[in-house]
């Protein structure tokens, strides 16, 4: 497994500052769910320290995958949402490094480019599919003037940024990982 040493080879990236800011805002909804299950203040403090350690792991995972990619994986705001779900479910940063690397190369390749230019025409397909399935809704979307880019956050985060139900997000990730890279367009 070529990713075994990734966490030990953090490479500085042009994205370190934005990664740190995004990670600082990450995992809080999972932490809040966990916090509600804790009884005493001491348990909640221990829980808080554990979540901060997970944020540190998340930061290292992102820096490792982006920094070790040789410029093939560019960080984008939202990649931390994908990595967060993987880290919460798998809990092993070394495994998450390998998983995130594969996700970036095999499923989110268009998202991990230096910009989203290749993604915009793909997003237009969402409205085309909506119109095929529900012509009335498709017409309403067209009449509203809303741009297909409104779907961007859903596609680039596999819905992890907006869906608050952890079990639902985990099921969406199961589907995305088991399906074709274009599956999020159909969800």
C-alpha positions as CSV (number, residue, x, y, z in Angstrom):
1,X,0.0,0.0,0.0
2,X,1.7,3.1,-1.2
3,X,-0.2,5.4,1.2
4,X,1.1,3.9,4.4
5,X,3.6,6.6,4.9
6,X,1.5,9.5,3.6
7,X,0.8,11.0,7.0
8,X,4.4,11.0,7.7
9,X,5.2,12.9,4.5
10,X,3.2,16.1,4.9
11,X,4.3,18.3,2.1
12,X,3.7,22.0,2.4
13,X,1.1,23.1,-0.2
14,X,-0.1,26.4,-1.6
15,X,-3.4,25.5,0.2
16,X,-2.2,25.2,3.8
17,X,-3.8,28.4,5.0
18,X,-7.2,27.6,3.5
19,X,-7.0,24.0,4.6
20,X,-6.3,25.1,8.2
21,X,-9.3,27.6,8.1
22,X,-11.6,24.9,6.7
23,X,-10.5,22.3,9.1
24,X,-11.0,24.7,12.1
25,X,-14.7,24.9,11.0
26,X,-15.0,21.1,10.4
27,X,-16.4,18.2,12.4
28,X,-18.5,20.4,14.7
29,X,-21.8,18.9,13.8
30,X,-20.4,15.4,14.5
31,X,-19.0,16.8,17.8
32,X,-22.3,18.2,18.8
33,X,-24.0,14.9,18.2
34,X,-21.4,13.2,20.3
35,X,-21.6,15.9,23.0
36,X,-25.3,15.4,23.4
37,X,-24.6,11.8,24.4
38,X,-22.1,12.8,27.1
39,X,-23.2,13.2,30.6
40,X,-20.8,15.1,32.8
41,X,-18.8,18.2,32.1
42,X,-15.6,16.2,32.4
43,X,-16.9,13.8,29.7
44,X,-17.7,16.7,27.5
45,X,-14.2,18.2,27.9
46,X,-12.6,14.8,27.0
47,X,-14.9,14.6,24.0
48,X,-13.9,18.1,22.9
49,X,-10.2,17.2,23.2
50,X,-10.8,14.1,21.1
51,X,-12.6,16.1,18.4
52,X,-9.7,18.6,18.3
53,X,-7.3,15.7,17.8
54,X,-9.5,14.5,14.9
55,X,-9.3,18.0,13.4
56,X,-5.5,17.8,13.6
57,X,-5.7,14.4,11.9
58,X,-8.0,15.8,9.2
59,X,-5.5,18.7,8.6
60,X,-2.6,16.2,8.2
61,X,-4.7,13.9,5.9
62,X,-5.6,16.8,3.6
63,X,-2.1,18.2,3.5
64,X,-0.7,14.7,2.9
65,X,-3.0,13.9,0.0
66,X,-2.8,17.3,-1.7
67,X,0.9,17.7,-1.0
68,X,1.9,14.2,-2.2
69,X,-0.1,14.3,-5.4
70,X,2.6,16.0,-7.4
71,X,0.1,18.8,-8.3
72,X,-2.6,16.4,-9.6
73,X,-4.9,17.1,-6.6
74,X,-5.7,20.7,-5.9
75,X,-7.5,21.5,-2.7
76,X,-10.9,23.0,-3.0
77,X,-13.3,24.2,-0.3
78,X,-15.5,21.2,0.3
79,X,-12.8,18.5,0.1
80,X,-12.6,18.8,3.9
81,X,-16.3,17.8,4.1
82,X,-15.6,14.6,2.1
83,X,-12.5,13.9,4.2
84,X,-14.4,14.6,7.4
85,X,-17.0,11.9,6.7
86,X,-14.3,9.4,5.8
87,X,-12.4,10.2,9.0
88,X,-15.5,10.0,11.2
89,X,-16.5,6.6,9.7
90,X,-13.1,5.0,9.3
91,X,-11.3,6.7,12.2
92,X,-7.9,5.6,11.1
93,X,-6.0,8.6,9.5
94,X,-3.7,6.3,7.5
95,X,-6.6,4.5,5.9
96,X,-8.4,7.8,5.3
97,X,-5.3,9.1,3.5
98,X,-5.5,6.1,1.1
99,X,-9.2,6.4,0.7
100,X,-9.2,10.1,0.1
101,X,-6.4,9.8,-2.5
102,X,-8.5,7.2,-4.4
103,X,-11.6,9.3,-4.1
104,X,-9.7,12.3,-5.5
105,X,-8.3,10.5,-8.4
106,X,-11.2,8.2,-9.2
107,X,-14.3,10.0,-8.3
108,X,-13.6,13.7,-7.8
109,X,-11.0,14.2,-10.4
110,X,-12.9,17.1,-12.1
111,X,-13.3,18.8,-8.7
112,X,-9.6,18.5,-7.9
113,X,-8.4,20.5,-10.9
114,X,-7.0,24.0,-10.4
115,X,-10.5,25.4,-11.1
116,X,-14.1,24.1,-11.7
117,X,-14.1,24.9,-15.4
118,X,-14.4,21.3,-16.4
119,X,-17.2,20.8,-13.9
120,X,-19.6,23.6,-15.1
121,X,-20.8,21.8,-18.3
122,X,-21.4,18.6,-16.2
123,X,-23.5,20.6,-13.8
124,X,-25.8,21.7,-16.7
125,X,-26.7,18.0,-17.1
126,X,-28.5,18.1,-13.7
127,X,-31.1,20.6,-15.0
128,X,-31.4,18.6,-18.3
129,X,-32.1,15.4,-16.3
130,X,-34.6,17.3,-14.0
131,X,-36.4,18.5,-17.1
132,X,-36.6,14.9,-18.5
133,X,-38.0,13.5,-15.3
134,X,-40.2,16.5,-14.3
135,X,-40.8,18.9,-17.3
136,X,-42.9,21.3,-15.1
137,X,-40.1,21.6,-12.5
138,X,-37.5,21.9,-15.3
139,X,-39.5,24.8,-16.8
140,X,-39.8,26.5,-13.4
141,X,-36.0,26.2,-12.9
142,X,-35.4,27.7,-16.3
143,X,-37.9,30.5,-15.8
144,X,-36.4,31.3,-12.4
145,X,-33.0,32.0,-14.1
146,X,-31.2,30.0,-11.5
147,X,-27.8,28.7,-12.7
148,X,-26.9,25.0,-12.6
149,X,-23.9,26.1,-10.4
150,X,-26.4,26.0,-7.5
151,X,-25.8,22.2,-7.4
152,X,-22.0,22.6,-7.1
153,X,-21.8,22.3,-3.3
154,X,-23.8,19.1,-3.4
155,X,-21.6,17.5,-6.1
156,X,-18.2,18.5,-4.8
157,X,-19.0,17.4,-1.2
158,X,-21.2,14.4,-2.0
159,X,-23.9,16.3,-0.1
160,X,-21.9,16.2,3.2
161,X,-21.9,20.0,3.5
162,X,-25.7,20.3,3.5
163,X,-27.2,17.1,4.7
164,X,-27.2,17.2,8.5
165,X,-28.3,13.6,9.1
166,X,-25.1,11.6,9.6
167,X,-26.6,8.3,8.8
168,X,-28.0,9.7,5.6
169,X,-24.6,11.2,4.6
170,X,-23.0,7.8,5.3
171,X,-25.5,6.1,3.0
172,X,-24.9,8.7,0.3
173,X,-21.1,8.0,0.6
174,X,-21.7,4.3,0.4
175,X,-23.6,4.9,-2.9
176,X,-21.0,7.3,-4.3
177,X,-18.2,4.9,-3.5
178,X,-19.9,1.9,-4.9
179,X,-21.2,3.7,-8.0
180,X,-20.0,5.5,-11.1
181,X,-18.2,8.8,-10.6
182,X,-21.2,10.6,-12.1
183,X,-23.7,9.1,-9.6
184,X,-23.9,12.3,-7.5
185,X,-25.4,14.0,-10.5
186,X,-28.4,11.6,-10.3
187,X,-29.0,12.0,-6.6
